[in-house]
Amino acid sequence: MSTQLRIHYLMEVITKMANTIRIKRRASGGAAGAPASLENAELAYNEVDDVLYYGKGTGGAGGTATSVEAIAGAGAYLTLSGVQTVTGNKTFSGTTIVATPTANTHAATKLYVDQSVSAVSGSITVAGDSGTSQTVSLSDTLTISGGTGLSSIASATDTLTINLDNTAVTAATYGNASAVGTFTVDAQGRLSNAVSTSISITASQVSDRATNLVTGLTGTANQIAVSNSGVGAVTISLPADVTISNTLTITGDLVVNGNTTTLNTATLTVEDKNIVLANVDTPTDTTADGAGFTIKGATDKTLNWVDATDAWTSSEHFNLASAKSYYVNGTSVLSNTTLGSGIINSSLTSVGTIATGVWNGTAIGAAYGGTGLTSYTTGDLVYSSATNTLAKLGIGSAGQFLKVVAGVPAWSDTVDGGTF
């Protein structure tokens, strides 16, 4: 029977019998909320919270709905009558009509608020730091007056500003190198007068000036030496050993004729581009042998030129930063990821993982993970023709299929059910 005939027959059977279609449901004794999942277009009703749910979209295997949406029911939507609680913010457009409120728990309309405010009556009591407390009716006007040094201004609706009054003192800076400021303070602690008074001291008011000027000079150990040879005479010089605690700047050349130069600094900054070592009258490779750098650690870390090997010699590893390479004659020969293209000979016996590249060598045999084949035709199939041996089978003709003949794949156009 064809599919169309079977559907037609099924519809006739359904229409000729009394059928009851029941959707998925949860009884009132269960838990509230939506089903964990529904099929696409499947309905479910929860009698606990009175909500009808619908499986929307197809989000998984077997027709599982993408989401479960509430589409009806008194638990999800407002009813025309009965008590319900609505949560969350709601926005209504048009005219919204509510019943006249009669209690504090009802929604307050403007009329209700206006009527409530107009019924307010009574008075308040105003008190200060001193004086007699005053009673002010809510229908009266409360006036706040300024006192000494203060004034009040009703500057705007619901706004009262209290200002500090200006005094007779001019705003300025008083006193300088030749004058001092003189001030008058009133009972409220404010400046009521301010002037600058010149400083005037005559020579006769200062005694023993010359003696004080000379004998007041003293030197600093290992920095400045001071000797007083008489009134009005003083000698300032450098001591034999000089210690400078701060920065010393020399604008000319610095010549050191001693045997040892010791620098006890954290950082040495040199502007010169070239530092000359082993600088003797007649330099040779022998006089240069061993020249270089020594860094003190648990053991000495050295970088020296060695005459015997005619090369720079390091006692430690070299660790290049990321993206840096070793160069020979201006050409990169080795980086952290690449062996230079100029390296054409090597004696490598093993390598790590080769992620990219082009193989230009001989064909790789099956024993080493290759096929041993060097060319293919469109449609060729690769198969094992013997142990550790790969071969290729060319594409068959239209309509043919693969079958096993003598243990290997072959094309055929004959279907043989076989024997038993």
C-alpha positions in Angstrom: 0.0 0.0 0.0 1.4 3.4 -1.0 2.1 6.0 1.7 -0.7 8.3 0.4 -3.2 5.5 0.6 -2.1 4.6 4.1 -2.5 8.2 5.3 -5.9 8.5 3.6 -7.0 5.2 5.3 -5.8 6.4 8.7 -7.7 9.7 8.4 -10.9 7.8 7.6 -10.5 5.6 10.7 -9.9 8.6 13.0 -13.0 10.4 11.7 -15.2 7.3 12.2 -14.3 6.8 15.9 -14.6 8.9 19.0 -11.1 10.0 19.9 -9.7 11.9 23.0 -6.5 13.8 22.5 -4.7 14.5 25.7 -1.6 16.8 25.9 1.3 16.5 28.3 0.3 17.7 31.8 1.4 17.9 35.4 -1.1 17.3 38.2 -1.7 19.9 41.0 0.3 17.9 43.4 3.6 18.4 41.5 6.1 21.2 41.2 5.4 24.5 39.4 7.3 25.6 36.3 7.9 24.6 32.7 8.8 21.1 31.5 12.5 20.4 31.2 12.0 19.9 27.4 9.3 19.6 24.7 9.3 18.3 21.2 8.7 21.0 18.5 5.0 22.1 18.5 4.3 19.9 21.6 1.9 21.3 24.2 2.1 20.9 28.0 -0.1 22.3 30.8 1.0 22.6 34.5 -2.0 22.5 36.8 0.1 23.7 39.7 0.7 27.3 38.3 -2.0 27.2 35.6 0.3 27.8 32.6 0.1 26.4 29.1 3.6 25.8 27.5 4.6 25.3 23.8 7.8 23.8 22.3 9.2 26.5 20.0 11.7 25.8 17.2 13.8 22.6 16.7 17.1 22.8 18.6 18.3 19.2 18.8 18.1 15.6 17.6 14.7 14.0 17.4 12.8 17.3 17.1 13.6 18.7 20.6 12.4 22.3 20.8 14.8 25.2 21.0 12.9 26.8 23.8 9.8 26.2 25.9 7.5 29.3 25.9 4.5 30.1 28.1 1.6 30.9 25.8 -1.6 30.8 27.9 -3.1 30.1 31.3 -4.1 32.2 34.3 -0.7 31.7 35.8 1.1 33.4 32.9 -1.4 36.1 31.8 -3.9 38.4 33.4 -7.5 37.3 33.7 -10.6 39.5 33.5 -11.5 38.9 37.1 -10.0 37.5 40.3 -7.0 38.4 42.4 -3.6 38.2 40.8 -0.1 39.5 41.6 1.9 41.2 38.8 5.7 41.5 39.2 8.2 43.5 37.2 8.0 46.9 35.5 5.1 47.4 33.1 4.5 50.2 30.6 1.0 51.1 29.5 0.1 53.4 26.5 -3.2 55.2 26.3 -5.5 56.0 29.2 -5.2 53.8 32.2 -8.2 53.8 34.5 -7.9 52.7 38.1 -10.4 52.8 40.9 -10.5 55.7 43.4 -8.1 54.7 46.2 -9.6 54.5 49.7 -6.7 53.2 51.7 -2.9 53.6 52.1 -2.3 50.3 50.4 -4.1 51.4 47.2 -2.4 53.1 44.2 -2.2 56.8 45.0 -3.5 59.1 42.3 -2.8 62.8 42.0 -6.2 63.7 43.4 -5.7 61.4 46.3 -2.3 62.9 47.1 -3.6 66.5 46.7 -6.5 65.9 49.1 -4.2 64.3 51.6 -1.7 67.1 51.5 -4.4 69.8 51.8 -5.5 68.2 55.0 -2.1 68.6 56.7 -2.1 71.1 59.5 -0.1 71.9 62.7 3.1 73.7 63.6 6.8 73.2 64.2 9.1 74.6 66.9 12.3 76.4 65.9 15.2 76.8 68.4 18.6 78.4 68.3 21.9 78.2 70.3 20.4 80.8 72.6 17.2 82.8 73.0 13.6 81.5 73.4 12.2 78.7 71.2 9.5 79.9 68.7 6.4 78.1 67.4 5.8 78.5 63.6 2.5 77.4 62.1 2.7 75.5 58.8 0.7 78.3 57.2 3.2 81.0 58.4 6.5 82.1 56.8 9.8 81.2 58.6 12.4 84.0 58.2 16.1 83.3 58.7 17.9 86.6 59.3 21.7 87.1 59.1 23.7 88.0 62.2 27.2 89.5 62.7 29.2 89.0 59.5 26.3 87.0 57.9 23.5 87.9 55.6 20.7 85.7 54.1 19.1 86.0 50.6 16.0 84.2 49.3 17.6 83.7 45.8 15.2 81.2 44.2 12.2 79.0 44.7 12.8 76.7 47.7 16.4 78.2 48.0 17.8 80.3 50.8 21.5 81.4 50.6 23.5 82.4 53.7 26.6 84.6 52.8 29.7 85.6 54.8 29.9 89.4 54.7 33.0 91.1 53.3 35.3 93.1 55.7 37.2 96.3 55.0 40.4 94.3 54.3 41.5 94.2 50.6 42.2 90.7 49.3 45.9 90.6 48.6 49.2 89.0 49.7 50.9 90.9 52.6 54.6 90.8 53.4 57.7 90.2 51.2 61.5 90.2 51.3 61.6 93.8 52.5 58.3 94.0 54.4 56.2 92.1 57.0 52.4 91.9 57.2 50.6 93.6 60.1 47.0 92.5 60.9 44.1 93.5 63.2 41.6 90.8 64.2 38.0 91.5 65.5 36.0 89.6 68.1 34.7 87.1 65.5 38.3 86.2 64.5 38.1 88.0 61.2 40.8 90.3 59.8 39.5 93.9 60.1 42.7 95.5 58.9 45.9 94.4 57.0 49.0 96.4 55.8 52.6 95.7 54.8 55.3 97.3 57.0 58.8 97.8 55.5 61.7 96.2 57.3 64.4 98.7 58.3 67.5 97.6 60.3 70.5 100.1 60.6 74.1 98.9 60.4 74.7 99.9 64.0 72.1 97.4 65.1 74.3 94.5 63.9 77.5 93.8 66.0 80.7 91.8 65.2 79.7 91.4 61.6 83.1 90.7 60.1 84.1 88.1 62.8 80.8 86.3 62.5 81.1 86.1 58.7 84.6 84.5 58.8 84.4 82.2 61.8 81.0 80.9 60.7 82.5 78.9 57.8 83.3 75.2 58.4 84.4 72.4 56.1 83.0 68.9 55.5 85.2 65.9 56.0 86.6 64.4 52.7 84.7 67.1 50.7 85.8 70.7 51.6 88.6 71.9 53.8 88.4 75.4 55.4 91.2 77.3 57.1 90.9 80.7 58.8 94.1 82.8 58.5 92.7 85.9 60.3 89.8 88.3 60.4 88.3 88.7 57.0 90.5 86.0 55.4 89.5 82.3 54.8 91.0 79.5 52.6 88.8 76.9 51.0 90.4 73.8 49.3 89.9 70.1 48.5 91.4 67.6 51.0 93.8 64.9 49.8 91.1 62.2 49.8 87.7 63.5 48.4 84.3 61.9 48.9 81.3 63.2 46.9 78.0 62.0 48.2 75.9 63.2 45.3 76.4 63.6 41.5 79.8 64.7 40.1 79.7 66.2 36.6 82.9 66.7 34.7 82.6 68.7 31.5 86.2 68.0 30.4 88.3 64.8 30.1 88.8 62.5 33.0 92.3 61.1 33.3 93.1 58.4 35.9 96.8 57.6 36.3 96.5 55.0 39.0 96.7 51.2 38.8 93.1 50.3 39.7 89.7 51.9 38.9 86.9 50.6 41.1 83.2 51.5 40.4 80.8 50.6 43.2 77.6 51.5 41.2 74.4 49.7 40.4 74.4 50.9 36.7 77.2 52.0 34.5 76.2 54.2 31.6 78.8 54.9 28.8 78.2 57.2 25.9 81.2 56.0 23.9 80.3 53.5 21.1 83.6 51.5 21.4 85.5 50.3 24.5 89.1 49.4 23.8 90.7 46.5 25.8 94.3 45.4 26.0 95.5 48.8 24.7 99.3 48.5 24.9 102.0 50.2 22.9 102.5 47.2 20.5 99.3 45.1 20.4 99.5 41.5 19.1 97.2 38.4 19.3 99.4 37.3 22.3 98.8 40.5 24.2 95.0 40.2 23.4 94.8 36.6 24.5 92.2 36.3 27.4 90.9 39.8 26.9 87.1 40.1 27.6 84.7 40.2 30.4 84.4 38.4 33.7 81.1 38.4 35.7 81.3 37.3 39.3 78.8 34.6 40.5 78.9 31.2 42.2 81.5 30.7 39.5 83.1 33.2 37.2 81.1 33.9 34.0 83.5 34.8 31.2 83.5 36.0 27.6 87.1 36.1 26.3 89.1 36.1 23.1 91.4 33.1 23.1 94.5 33.2 20.9 94.9 29.3 20.8 91.4 28.9 19.1 91.4 32.3 17.4 87.8 32.7 18.6 85.6 34.3 21.2 85.0 31.8 24.0 82.1 31.8 26.4 81.9 29.9 29.7 78.1 30.0 29.6 75.1 29.4 27.3 73.7 32.0 24.9 70.0 32.5 25.1 68.6 34.7 22.3 65.3 36.6 22.8 62.1 35.5 20.9 62.2 36.3 17.2 66.0 36.7 17.2 68.4 34.6 15.1 72.1 33.6 14.7 73.7 35.2 11.6 76.7 34.3 9.5 78.0 36.8 7.0 74.7 38.8 7.3 72.5 35.7 6.7 70.3 34.1 9.3 71.4 30.5 9.8 69.3 29.5 12.9 66.3 30.8 14.9 64.1 29.2 17.5 61.8 27.9 14.7 63.8 27.9 11.4 67.1 26.5 10.0 68.4 29.0 7.5 67.9 28.3 3.8 71.6 28.5 3.3 72.2 25.4 5.4 72.3 22.7 2.6 74.4 20.1 4.4 73.9 18.4 7.7 74.3 15.1 9.6 71.0 15.0 11.4 70.0 11.5 12.6 66.7 12.4 14.1 64.2 15.3 14.0 61.1 16.3 15.9 57.6 16.9 14.5 57.7 18.4 11.0 54.5 20.5 10.7 55.0 22.1 7.3 57.3 21.9 4.3 57.7 20.4 0.8 59.3 17.0 0.4 61.6 16.8 -2.7 63.3 13.5 -1.8 62.7 10.0 -3.0 59.3 8.3 -2.4 58.8 7.2 1.3 58.1 3.5 1.7 55.2 2.0 3.6 57.6 0.8 6.4 58.3 4.5 7.1 54.8 5.8 7.0 54.7 6.6 3.2 53.1 4.8 0.2 56.1 4.2 -2.0 54.1 5.7 -4.9 55.1 8.8 -6.8 52.0 9.5 -9.0 48.2 9.2 -8.9 45.3 9.4 -11.4 42.0 10.9 -10.6 39.9 8.3 -8.8 42.8 6.0 -7.8 42.4 4.0 -4.6 45.3 3.0 -2.4 45.2 -0.4 -0.8 47.6 -3.0 0.8 48.4 -5.6 -1.9 50.7 -7.5 0.5 52.2 -7.2 3.9 53.9 -3.7 4.2 53.2 -3.1 0.5 50.8 -0.5 -0.9 49.3 -0.4 -4.4 46.8 1.7 -6.3 43.6 0.6 -8.0 42.4 2.8 -10.9 38.8 4.1 -11.0 36.2 1.7 -12.4 33.5 2.3 -15.0 30.2 3.9 -14.4 27.8 1.6 -12.5 30.6 -0.7 -11.2 31.1 -1.4 -7.5 33.9 -2.7 -5.4 34.1 -6.3 -4.4 36.9 -8.5 -2.9 38.5 -10.9 -5.4 41.3 -13.1 -4.1 41.7 -11.0 -1.0 42.1 -7.6 -2.6 39.6 -5.0 -3.9 38.4 -5.1 -7.5 35.8 -3.4 -9.6 32.8 -5.5 -10.8 29.4 -5.1 -12.4 28.0 -8.6 -11.3 26.0 -9.1 -8.1 26.4 -12.7 -6.8 24.4 -13.8 -3.8 26.8 -16.6 -3.1 26.1 -20.2 -1.8 25.5 -21.8 1.6 
